Amino acid sequence: MADTYTPPVYGTGIKATIQRLGGQLAGMIMPNIGAFIAWGLITALFIPTGWLPNEQLAKMVGPIITTLLPVLIAYTGGRMVHGQRGAVVGAVAVMGVIVGSDIPMFLGAMIIGPLTALILKYVDKFTEQRTRAGFEMLVDNFTAGIVGGAMAIAGMWGIGPVVKAITDAAGNAVEWLITSSLLPLASVLIEPAKVLFLNNAINHGVLGPLGVAEALKSGKSILFMLESNPGPGLGLLLAYLLFGPRQLRPTVPAAMIIHFLGGIHEIYFPYVLMKPRLILAVIGGGAAGVFTFMVTGAGLVATPSPGSIFAYMAVTPKGGWFGVILGILIATAVTFALASVLLGFGRGEKAEPADDAPETDQAARHAVPEGAQAQERTGRQDPTAHRIPKEA
C-alpha cells in the first residue's frame, strides 16, 4: 500500500539514498493520513480554544496523538518490511517508546517499527529450516512474542531517551539562536524538526515559555510565530497541488483545509518526507516569514493553538494584523516558489496516455509494409495486389 505513495527511486548516489529514505518515512505516514485528519478535526473542534469546545470529547485528543498515531505508524512500518508479522511486532515494540516518553513519539515509531520487523525477518529465516513439521505455528508465535517484547523494553530504555535527547538538543539550539538575535536562522532548525514531528516539543517546550516571558514585558512576542506560522505549509501544499505527483494531487485540498483553517501542521509533514529536498523550500519560507515579522514589528499575545489562520487572528494585538498577515503571505509565496522549482514545475511527471499517441501512430506507420506506404503516397491501388500468383 505504501508503494502507491512512494514512486520508485533509481540510482545509488547520496541523492537517491536520501530520496529512498524519505520515501520510506512517507510510506509509513501517508497510508494513515485519514487518522491524522480525524485527529485534526477532533482537535480543531473540541479543545478549549476550538470551534465547539467540549471537555469530554477533547479527552480523545491526547490518547490519539500519543498512542494511536505512533502505533499506526509503527504497524505500517513493520508491515512494509515483513508483512503482517512485522506489523504486529512493530506495534508491540512501539509501546515501550510511547510509555517511556511524555511527548508524541512519531520519530521513535518510524525507527522501532521497521527495525523490529527487520529483526523478526532474520529470526524467521534462521528458524525456518530448523523447525520440525507441526511446530511451525508454535515457533512463529513465540519468536514474534519474544522479539516484540524485547524490542519494547529496548525502546523504553534506548530509543525513547535518544529521541528525547534529540528533541532537547534541537530546543537548546533554537534558544541559542533566539538569544543571539538570529531569528530568521532559527528556521534552519525549526522546519526540519517540525517535519520529524518535533513541532509540539519545540513550540510548547521552548518557544512558548520564552514567548510568555517576553509578552509579559512588551505585551506581545514574535516567538509565538516562529514555529506556528501556517504560511510555509500552505505554500508547500499549493506547489504539490499544481506540480506534485499526479496520484497525490487529489489528497492536497483536504490537507490544505486541515492545515490552514484547522491549524494541524502535521498534515503536510509527509509531503516533505516524500521528497526531502523540499525541506529547503519550507526553510526558505519560514525564514522569509520570520524576517517579515521582525521588520514589521509583528507579534502575538499568546501561542496560537491550534496554529490556524483563525487562531492567529484571535491572538493578534489590536492594530497588529498587517505585519502578521504580511508575514504569512510572504512565507506562503516564498515556499510555493521554491517548492515549485524543486518539483521541476511538474516536468518530471509521467506523460498522459494521450501524449504518447503521436509516437504510437508513428511507430505503427513504420510497421506498415513498404508496399502499403507506397500506395498511400501515390493514392493509387497496386493493380497486381489482388492477383493470385501463378503456379510454377
Secondary structure, 3 states (H helix, E strand, C coil): CHHHCCCCCCCCCHHHHHHHHHHHHHHHHHHHHHHHHHHHHHHHHHCCCCCCCCCCHHHHHHHHHHHHHHHHHHHHHHHHHHHHHHHHHHHHHHHHHHHCCCCCCHHHHHHHHHHHHHHHHHHHHHHHCCCCCCCHHHHHHHHHHHHHHHHHHHHHHHHHHHHHHHHHHHHHHHHHHHHCCCHHHHHHHHHHHHHCCCHHHHHHHHHHHHHHHHHHHHCCEHHHHCCCCCHHHHHHHHHHHHHCCCCCHHHHHHHHHHHHHCCCHHHHHHHHHHCHHHHHHHHHHHHHHHHHHHHHCCCECCCCCCCCHHHHHHCCCCCCHHHHHHHHHHHHHHHHHHHHHHCHHHCCCCCCHHHHHHHHHHHHHHHCCHHHHHHHHHCCCCCCCCCCCCCC
